[in-house]
Amino acid sequence: MDRKSLSQIRKQLECLVGKRVELRANKGRKKISVKVGIVDNVYPSVFTVRLENEYNSVRKVSYNYTDILTHTVEVRLMSSSDIDKIAL
């Protein structure tokens, strides 16, 4: 595992703090979880995302930077048009 690429991933996620993202997580056995949330914080080895659901309860999830490096988790910045589609 290349340390330089992990630091690059961390720097890219630091730019996304406070922005709405879509997370696609590979749960194994052809199961993919898609969630929408806001990048809450970036720590030295993990980052956290604040998820919202239809019950107005807030939940936090955390992922390693290696999850992104190994393509277990994909993070995509949502545009304003994507946000409008979800709100409908």
Buried (B, 14 or more C-beta within 10 A) or exposed (E): EEEEEBEEBBEBBEEBEEEBBBBBBBEEEEEEEEBBBBBBBBEEEBBBBBBBEEEEEEEEBEBBBBBBBEEBBBBEEBEEEBEEEEEE
